[in-house]
Amino acid sequence: MRIAHTIAELRAILAAAPPPTLVPTMGGLHEGHLSLVRIAKGLGAPVVGTIFVNRLQFAPTDDFERYPRTLSRDIELLEAEGCDVLFAPSESEMYPEPQSYVVRPPPELADILEGQFRPGFFSGVCTVVLKLFNIVQPGFAVFGKKDYQQLLVIRNMVRQLALPIEVIGGETIREADGLAMSSRNVYLSSAERAEARQLQAALRRAAQAIRSGTLDWHSLQQAAIDALTKRGWTPNYVAIRRRDNLLEPAAGAPLVVLAAGTLGTTRLIDNLEIDA
C-alpha cells in the first residue's frame, strides 16, 4: 500500500491510474470500515482510503481532541485488506488557509435529526467530502449506512452538483449483541458497553410494532425514548422516517427508524430499515 500525506503526492500516485474508489474515514478503524474497503475492492478499481479527522464537522463541545487517532494500527488493517493507497493528510495540508468556502446542504434534510443536535455538522461533512472528491477524483465512493442521514446528504450533493461519482452504501456491521460498530465505542465503560445494545433493541421493538400494523408513529417514538431514559440514557431522538428523504412517515412508504443518545459521556447513533 502506498501512503501519501500531501495532495501533490497523492495526485502523483494516481496520475496514471484509472478513476479509483474512495473510502473516506476519520481513522480509528474497525470491522465496519474494513467492510467498506472490501466493497470497494470488489468494484475492480484501485482503492484509496483516507484518514482525516475533520475539525469542520465538530462543534466546540464535541470530542475533536479525544477522537481516536490510531494511524499505525489503521495502516496495518488497511494493508491487510489490500487497500492500494492511503491518503492521510495533516490539518494544515487539508486546510492551509481558513476554509471560508463551504457547502451548505438544504436545511430540510441537514437541520433535522443529527443536524438539530449538531448544528453545522453536515456543512462540515459536505465540505470535506467535496474536497476529497476533488482531490481523489473517484469513480465510486463507499460510505456506511450507520450514518444514514449523512449518506443521504452526500448522495443528494453528488446528484445536485452533477459529480461523476456513484455513491455506494455499505450495511452497518454489528457486534454479536447487536451494537453498531463505531470508533466511539472505545469510550464506553464495561457497564456502559453492556447497556449500549439497548439502543438497537429499542429500534427493533419499534420496527416490530410497525410490521405488526401499528401506525401511531409518535407513540412508538415516545415509548422508545421513555424506555431509554429509564435505563439511564439521555436520548436526543428516536424518529421513524421515510427512507428516501427522512420526511415524516406515511403508510406504505419504505421506512427507517433512527436514534441517537448519550450513555455516560458517549454519544451513539444507530438506525434500522423497516422491511414490510
C-alpha distance (Angstrom), angle and dihedral (degrees) to the residues before:
residue distance angle dihedral
M1 . . .
R2 3.78 . .
I3 3.79 118.0 .
A4 3.78 125.6 -150.5
H5 3.78 125.2 -172.5
T6 3.79 97.8 178.9
I7 3.79 133.8 51.9
A8 3.80 90.4 -122.0
E9 3.82 91.6 53.9
L10 3.78 92.1 49.1
R11 3.78 94.1 48.2
A12 3.79 90.4 49.8
I13 3.81 90.5 52.8
L14 3.81 92.5 48.2
A15 3.79 97.4 40.3
A16 3.81 96.4 100.7
A17 3.81 97.2 29.4
P18 3.81 128.1 98.7
P19 3.82 116.6 -108.3
P20 3.81 104.9 -62.9
T21 3.78 132.1 -141.1
L22 3.79 113.2 -109.5
V23 3.82 125.2 -143.5
P24 3.82 107.2 -176.2
T25 3.81 117.8 -162.1
M26 3.78 140.4 159.5
G27 3.80 91.6 -135.6
G28 3.78 127.4 -116.7
L29 3.78 83.9 114.6
H30 3.79 124.2 -154.5
E31 3.79 137.2 165.7
G32 3.79 91.5 -73.0
H33 3.81 91.6 61.3
L34 3.79 91.9 43.2
S35 3.80 90.8 53.7
L36 3.81 87.5 59.0
V37 3.80 90.3 52.3
R38 3.81 88.8 52.7
I39 3.81 90.5 51.8
A40 3.80 88.7 50.1
K41 3.80 92.4 49.2
G42 3.78 89.5 53.7
L43 3.80 91.3 60.6
G44 3.78 91.9 68.5
A45 3.81 99.9 -127.9
P46 3.82 125.3 109.0
V47 3.80 110.3 -80.3
V48 3.79 120.8 -129.8
G49 3.79 115.7 -168.1
T50 3.78 119.6 -168.3
I51 3.78 130.4 -157.0
F52 3.78 115.8 -167.1
V53 3.81 128.7 138.9
N54 3.78 100.1 -141.4
R55 3.79 112.7 -144.8
L56 3.81 91.9 -167.1
Q57 3.80 92.6 71.9
F58 3.81 95.5 50.8
A59 3.80 122.0 87.6
P60 3.83 117.6 -141.0
T61 3.82 89.2 -100.7
D62 3.84 94.0 48.6
D63 3.79 127.2 100.3
F64 3.83 100.6 -100.0
E65 3.80 95.6 134.2
R66 3.81 95.5 46.7
Y67 3.80 97.5 39.9
P68 3.84 106.5 128.8
R69 3.81 112.3 -90.3
T70 3.80 109.6 -172.8
L71 3.79 103.7 152.0
S72 3.82 98.7 155.9
R73 3.80 92.1 51.5
D74 3.79 91.5 42.3
I75 3.80 90.7 54.7
E76 3.81 90.7 53.0
L77 3.80 91.8 49.7
L78 3.80 93.8 48.5
E79 3.79 92.5 47.5
A80 3.80 90.5 51.5
E81 3.83 89.7 54.3
G82 3.80 92.8 50.7
C83 3.79 97.6 -110.3
D84 3.81 106.1 172.7
V85 3.80 102.0 -152.7
L86 3.80 134.8 15.0
F87 3.79 120.1 -157.9
A88 3.81 108.6 -162.6
P89 3.80 107.6 167.0
S90 3.77 128.2 180.0
E91 3.78 120.2 -117.9
S92 3.80 90.2 -106.6
E93 3.81 90.0 54.0
M94 3.80 93.5 52.2
Y95 3.79 95.2 38.8
P96 3.81 108.5 25.8
E97 3.78 87.8 161.2
P98 3.81 131.6 19.3
Q99 3.80 108.2 -66.1
S100 3.80 96.9 -122.6
Y101 3.82 93.2 156.9
V102 3.79 105.4 75.1
V103 3.80 138.6 165.1
R104 3.79 114.8 -115.3
P105 3.81 110.4 -164.2
P106 3.83 118.3 -153.4
P107 3.80 113.2 -77.6
E108 3.81 94.3 -132.2
L109 3.81 87.8 69.9
A110 3.80 104.2 21.3
D111 3.81 102.3 41.9
I112 3.80 97.0 53.6
L113 3.82 129.7 80.7
E114 3.83 105.0 -10.5
G115 3.79 90.9 14.5
Q116 3.79 91.7 54.8
F117 3.79 92.4 55.7
R118 3.82 96.5 34.4
P119 3.81 106.1 40.5
G120 3.79 112.1 -156.8
F121 3.80 93.0 12.7
F122 3.78 97.1 120.9
S123 3.77 93.0 44.0
G124 3.80 87.7 56.9
V125 3.80 91.6 46.3
C126 3.80 94.7 48.3
T127 3.79 92.9 46.0
V128 3.80 94.9 53.2
V129 3.81 93.6 40.4
L130 3.81 92.2 50.8
K131 3.79 88.9 48.4
L132 3.81 90.8 50.8
F133 3.80 89.8 48.1
N134 3.80 89.4 53.7
I135 3.79 92.5 47.3
V136 3.82 97.9 45.0
Q137 3.84 100.5 30.7
P138 3.82 93.1 -152.4
G139 3.77 127.5 -173.4
F140 3.82 91.0 -150.2
A141 3.79 134.0 23.3
V142 3.80 124.7 -165.1
F143 3.82 123.3 -150.6
G144 3.79 130.8 172.0
K145 3.80 123.1 -108.6
K146 3.80 90.6 -137.3
D147 3.80 85.5 83.3
Y148 3.79 90.1 52.1
Q149 3.79 98.6 165.6
Q150 3.80 91.3 45.2
L151 3.81 90.4 54.1
L152 3.83 91.0 53.1
V153 3.81 92.4 46.9
I154 3.81 92.0 51.3
R155 3.80 93.7 45.2
N156 3.79 90.2 51.9
M157 3.80 91.6 48.2
V158 3.80 91.2 51.6
R159 3.80 91.6 48.7
Q160 3.80 97.1 45.7
L161 3.82 94.3 45.0
A162 3.83 91.0 45.6
L163 3.80 92.6 -126.8
P164 3.83 112.6 177.1
I165 3.79 92.0 -125.8
E166 3.79 131.8 111.3
V167 3.80 111.6 -143.0
I168 3.80 113.8 -147.6
G169 3.81 124.3 -164.6
G170 3.80 119.9 -143.5
E171 3.79 120.3 -151.8
T172 3.80 118.8 -106.2
I173 3.80 112.6 -94.8
R174 3.79 114.5 -141.5
E175 3.76 140.2 -164.0
A176 3.80 117.3 -113.0
D177 3.82 91.0 -92.2
G178 3.81 93.6 51.3
L179 3.81 100.8 -98.9
A180 3.80 110.6 144.1
M181 3.79 110.6 -117.6
S182 3.80 111.8 -110.6
S183 3.78 136.7 163.6
R184 3.81 87.2 -125.3
N185 3.81 93.0 61.0
V186 3.81 88.1 86.2
Y187 3.81 87.9 71.5
L188 3.82 92.4 64.1
S189 3.79 120.4 102.0
S190 3.80 116.9 -132.3
A191 3.80 91.0 -98.4
E192 3.80 92.0 46.9
R193 3.79 90.6 47.8
A194 3.81 89.8 56.3
E195 3.81 90.5 49.3
A196 3.82 95.5 44.3
R197 3.80 93.3 80.2
Q198 3.81 88.2 69.5
L199 3.79 90.1 78.0
Q200 3.81 90.7 65.2
A201 3.81 89.8 41.2
A202 3.81 90.5 56.9
L203 3.80 90.4 51.7
R204 3.80 91.6 49.3
R205 3.80 92.2 51.8
A206 3.79 91.1 51.7
A207 3.80 92.0 46.6
Q208 3.79 92.2 49.7
A209 3.79 91.7 50.3
I210 3.81 90.1 52.7
R211 3.80 91.7 48.3
S212 3.80 87.7 51.8
G213 3.80 90.6 56.9
T214 3.81 105.0 -93.7
L215 3.81 110.1 146.7
D216 3.80 99.3 172.9
W217 3.79 93.0 110.0
H218 3.79 95.7 174.7
S219 3.80 93.9 53.3
L220 3.81 91.6 48.6
Q221 3.79 91.8 50.3
Q222 3.79 93.3 47.0
A223 3.81 92.8 46.7
A224 3.82 90.1 54.8
I225 3.80 91.8 47.4
D226 3.80 91.5 48.9
A227 3.81 92.5 48.3
L228 3.80 92.4 51.7
T229 3.81 92.6 44.9
K230 3.80 90.9 53.8
R231 3.80 88.9 53.9
G232 3.81 92.6 55.3
W233 3.79 100.8 -93.7
T234 3.79 125.3 133.4
P235 3.81 100.1 -141.5
N236 3.80 119.5 -157.0
Y237 3.77 94.8 -170.6
V238 3.76 146.7 -27.9
A239 3.80 106.7 -159.7
I240 3.79 134.4 178.4
R241 3.80 108.8 -153.0
R242 3.78 143.9 160.2
R243 3.77 111.7 -86.7
D244 3.78 98.2 -133.2
N245 3.81 100.3 51.5
L246 3.83 109.0 2.1
L247 3.79 91.5 -119.2
E248 3.79 120.9 146.5
P249 3.82 111.8 -64.5
A250 3.77 126.0 -94.9
A251 3.78 129.4 -166.8
G252 3.79 110.6 -95.5
A253 3.83 95.4 18.8
P254 3.82 118.5 116.8
L255 3.80 105.2 -101.1
V256 3.78 140.7 -159.1
V257 3.79 128.4 -166.5
L258 3.80 115.0 -145.2
A259 3.79 131.1 -171.5
A260 3.76 141.2 -178.6
G261 3.77 130.4 -179.2
T262 3.76 144.8 148.3
L263 3.79 122.3 -110.5
G264 3.79 110.8 -169.9
T265 3.79 101.0 -38.7
T266 3.81 96.6 -30.4
R267 3.78 122.9 97.4
L268 3.81 115.0 -149.5
I269 3.80 131.8 -173.1
D270 3.78 132.2 -166.3
N271 3.78 141.6 160.4
L272 3.77 140.3 -166.7
E273 3.79 127.5 -155.4
I274 3.79 110.3 -135.9
D275 3.76 115.2 -133.9
A276 3.76 118.6 -154.8
